[in-house]
Amino acid sequence: MIREDPAARAAAIVGHAHVITDADALWTYGYDATMGYRGRPAVVAAAHTEADVAALVRLAAEERMPCLARGGATSLAAGTVPPDGAFVIDLNAMRAVRRLDVAKRRATVEPGAVTREFRTLVAAHGLLYPPDPSSEAAATIGGNVATNAGGPSAFKYGVTRDFVRGLRLVGADGEIHALARPREGPLIDLIVGSEGTLGIVTEIEVDLLEAPVARSLHALTYADDQAALESVPRIIEAGLIPAKLEYLDGLTMEALERARPRGLPREAGGLLLVELDGTSEEVRRDGERLRQVLVSEDREGRVASAGQAGLWWQARTGITASLGRIRPAKIGEDICVPRTRLATTVRHIRREAGARHLPVAIFGHAADGTLHPNMLYDPAVAREVVAAREMLQVVAESALSAGGVLSGEHGLGRVKRPFVATAYDAPTLNAMRRIKHAFDPAGWLNTGAMWPQA
Amino acid sequence: MIREDPAARAAAIVGHAHVITDADALWTYGYDATMGYRGRPAVVAAAHTEADVAALVRLAAEERMPCLARGGATSLAAGTVPPDGAFVIDLNAMRAVRRLDVAKRRATVEPGAVTREFRTLVAAHGLLYPPDPSSEAAATIGGNVATNAGGPSAFKYGVTRDFVRGLRLVGADGEIHALARPREGPLIDLIVGSEGTLGIVTEIEVDLLEAPVARSLHALTYADDQAALESVPRIIEAGLIPAKLEYLDGLTMEALERARPRGLPREAGGLLLVELDGTSEEVRRDGERLRQVLVSEDREGRVASAGQAGLWWQARTGITASLGRIRPAKIGEDICVPRTRLATTVRHIRREAGARHLPVAIFGHAADGTLHPNMLYDPAVAREVVAAREMLQVVAESALSAGGVLSGEHGLGRVKRPFVATAYDAPTLNAMRRIKHAFDPAGWLNTGAMWPQA
C-alpha cells in the first residue's frame, strides 16, 4: 500500500491549485508582522469551506503535524508564525459576509473577512462594528477573534469579545461546534482570545451598534509626556467617555513627520488625540467639558485647532509604517496598565531604554491603559539588538509590577509566551495547562503560542 | 495500624465541636430550599479558615467521598443537596467582611457572609452591591458566586459575575488558587456560576457602585398577563432602563393577598412593578416617560398611586413564602427567554398547566426575560405530583424553544441537570465534560450538579 504524503492528501481535499509545497512560496508563510520571528511550514492549504477546515485539521492530526490557521497574518506577537514543519490552513478565501440584518443589527461573517472592509460595509447601513485594530486594512475578523482585538474604540465600545454573539469552530479532533449566546456564552468567552490554540473559528456572528450621528476630533499638546499621561485619568474622572483617546510621544511624532510632514508638534513631549462621538448635543457638551478639564488643570496643555486635530488624527494610523524612519527594525510591545500608572510605567521604561541608549517610541490607547512601547533598533548593530531584546523583558515586567497585564490587544503569541510563567502562580498555570489539554490533548493547535510551557 | 474514619480525621482538622456525624443532625444538612430533593451526607465539618477548607477537600478526596460546600442552602435547583455519603463543608462560620475600601469602592468578604447583611453594610457607606436575589436574607455571597446570582437589579446593574474582581479558590486537589482581574479574568468567569463543581471559593473581592441618590416606585396593572408581558419590551424600547421591573401574575397576587392583604389587584391578570433610580432629575424624567409609554400603548394598563406602589413592592419579596397558601408544595422554575418572547412563553406554559388542571404561579424579573413559573401541588394528590414533574419538563422545553436558557439565576443544580443533554449539541457537551474533567478529574466536587452526565 502506498501512503500518500500530507500535501497529496491535502490536495485531495481542497484541490491541487490550493496547496503550496514549493519552498520559495512556503517562505512567505513563515512570518507575520512581527520582526525577528520565522518558521518553516511544510504545507499550506487554502480552505474554502468549513468542511475543508475540518478535513484539514483531521489530516494534520493524523499526520502529527502542528496546525495553525492564517488570515491577514498581521500579528505583532508572532501569533501566526508557524512552527517548523507546520500544516498551515489559509483562511483568506473564506471572506464572505454571509448575512447582514440591518434591523436586528447582526451580521455573520467568515473568518477571512477583512476588518476594514466589513466595518465599511456596515457603516454604509448606518451601523458600527467597533473593534478597530490599527492593522484593520489587512487584519481579518477571524484574527481579531483569535486575539480578542481591540483598538482605539475599545475604551468606549469594548473589544471583540463583547461583540461576538456566536461562533462556529472546528475542534482539535475535527469536530464542528456551533456556539451561540446566551447558551454557550462561557465557551465563547473562552474561545475568543485563544489564538487558534483551542480550535479554528469558521464563522462568526457579531452584534452591531447604531453608528453615532456626530463626532469631533481634538488634539491636546503637552510640554512633556508625563504631563500628557497624568492628564489621562483626570479626563476620565471628569466623566468623559471619549470614543478614542490616543497618546503619542515625541519620538513617535518625529517618525510620523519624517514619513510625511503634517505639522505634528514634535517639539512637544506628549500629544493626546481625542475623538468624541454621540448626538450633536453630547459632542458639543463633551467638547466643552474637555476644555474645562484642561483649564482647571493649570498645566501646559494646549488645545490644537480643529484643522490641526484632523490632520494629526490622519497621521495616527500610519505610526507602525513610519517607525522605520528612526531605525530599520523594531519590537512592538503591547502592555496594559491601570490608567493611573501610565505615567510612572512610561517613566520607568524610558529610564531603562536611556541606560541602553536605545530609541523607544511609545504610543497607545491611553484611556484603557494600553501602551505600545516600540523598541527601535538596527539589526546590524549587535548592541542595539541585545538592548531591544532586554527591553522586551523590562517592558513585560513593568506591566506586571504596575498591576497590569502582558498584552492589551495583540495577544501573547510566541513573543510574550516566555513571560507567562512569571505572570501567574503555579496553581493558575496548572489550571491553564489543564484547559489547553482539555481542548487539544495532543497539543497540535498553534503549538508554541500563548500557553505556559509544560 | 488503625486507620481513622473520615469524621475523626475531620475532627483533627477543625476540632470535635465542628464535626457532625449524628444522624438526626446530619438530616438537616440533607436538603436545601428545593422541595422533593434529599440526600444523606456522611459527615459535616465546619471550616473556619481557608486552610481548613483545603485540608477538608484533600481529606474527602483521599476518602473518595463526594464533597460539597454549603452556605445558606437557599438553592432552588437542589444545588446544595448532598449526594448520599457526601462530605459537606459548612462555610457559614467564614462570614467576615475582611476589607471595605469606601474610596476605592471595593470589598473583600468570606463566602459565608450573608448577602443582605453585606449589602446593608455597604449601603451605610453610600455604596451599592447590586446582586439582590430574593433569598438575600439567608443566601451567602459564596452561594451567589456559585450560581452567578442575579435578582431584580440584574437588568440595570448586572449579575454577580460582573462584580467579582478576585477570588481565592481551593481546587479539587486542595491546591489554593488566587485569581484577580484582569490577569485571571477568564478563569474567574469560568469559576463564577460553576456551582462548587470546579473548586470551593474561600474569599471574594467585589466591586461596589456609588448608591443612586434618588429612587421612585411605580406599579402598572393590566387586564391580563399577556398585556402586561407585551408591555415589557415596549418599556425598554422607549429607552428606559429601570432599576427593577418585576412581573406578577394573578395567582401570585392571590397567594400574597391570602398571606397578608395589601390590596394587590388580584382581579387584574398582570402587574408590573417598576423601580427607577438615578439622580432626582433622571428619576423624574424616566417616571414621565414610563407614563407616556402606557398612554401611547392605548391599552388597559393603569398606573397605581404612589402609596399602592410602595405597598405592593413590599409584598414582592414575600412571594416564595406565600405560595404555600395555594398548595402545600411547589417546584419553582427559573428560565430566561428573550424579552419579546415572554408573552408567548407564558401562554404556552399556561395552556399546558391548564390541560393538567395544575395551578402555576408565574412571576419574574421581566426586563431581562427571567421567569419563575412555580408549579403548585399537593404531595398527597398523586395526579398533582405527576403533573408538576411533567410541567418541569414543559417549562424547560418552552425556554429552549424560545431561544432562551434553562436557568436565569438559580443555576442548574440537580433539578435542571437532566435537561442539559437536550439543551446542547454533542460537541458542546463534550467540551463541557472536558472542562469539568480538567478541574476535577475524579469528579468529587458537588457530584451530580450541573454538568451533563457522561
Interface residues (C-beta under 8 A of the other chain):
Chain A: G171 E175 I176 H177 A178 L179 P182 R183 E184 P186 L187 D189 L190 G193 C336 G404 V405 A423 Y424 D425 P427 T428 N430 A431 M432 R434 I435 H437 A438 F439
Chain B: G171 E175 I176 H177 A178 L179 P182 R183 E184 P186 L187 D189 L190 G193 C336 G404 V405 A423 Y424 D425 P427 T428 N430 A431 M432 R434 I435 H437 A438 F439
